[in-house]
Amino acid sequence: MYPWDKRDPSKPGKLRLMYEANPMSFLIEQAGGASINGKDRIMALPAEKLHQRVSVMLGSKNEVDLLQKYHQ
């Protein structure tokens, strides 16, 4: 879990979408888990910039669903 924090509001997360978050999310989802940024699936996020940062929460489907409920 690398959630967004208020230390640097200009950075919406720590991991880069294209070459850190997407590959991990792909593997987790293929294994039956889930991966979100707090609201949406990581794999469904559009890439707007090459070094776009996102917050990442990944793991078992049940645990990630629980985290998603907390963030709504």
SULRATA-V286846 format. One record per residue. N is the residue number from 0. RES is the residue in one small letter. OMEGA is omega in radians with two decimals (NA if undefined). Layout:
[[N:RES:OMEGA] [N:RES:OMEGA]]
This chain:
[[0:m:3.00] [1:y:-3.10] [2:p:3.05] [3:w:3.05] [4:d:-3.04] [5:k:-3.13] [6:r:3.10] [7:d:-3.06] [8:p:3.14] [9:s:3.12] [10:k:-3.09] [11:p:3.12] [12:g:-3.09] [13:k:-3.05] [14:l:3.10] [15:r:-3.04] [16:l:-2.97] [17:m:-3.02] [18:y:2.99] [19:e:-3.05] [20:a:-3.12] [21:n:3.13] [22:p:3.11] [23:m:-3.13] [24:s:3.11] [25:f:-3.13] [26:l:-3.14] [27:i:-3.13] [28:e:3.09] [29:q:3.13] [30:a:3.09] [31:g:3.14] [32:g:3.14] [33:a:-3.13] [34:s:-3.10] [35:i:3.03] [36:n:-3.08] [37:g:3.14] [38:k:-3.00] [39:d:3.04] [40:r:3.11] [41:i:-3.09] [42:m:-3.14] [43:a:-3.12] [44:l:3.09] [45:p:3.09] [46:a:-3.13] [47:e:3.12] [48:k:-3.13] [49:l:-3.08] [50:h:-3.13] [51:q:3.13] [52:r:3.09] [53:v:2.97] [54:s:-3.04] [55:v:3.00] [56:m:-3.11] [57:l:-3.14] [58:g:-3.14] [59:s:-3.08] [60:k:-3.12] [61:n:-3.13] [62:e:3.14] [63:v:3.07] [64:d:3.10] [65:l:3.08] [66:l:3.13] [67:q:3.09] [68:k:3.11] [69:y:-3.08] [70:h:3.10] [71:q:NA]]
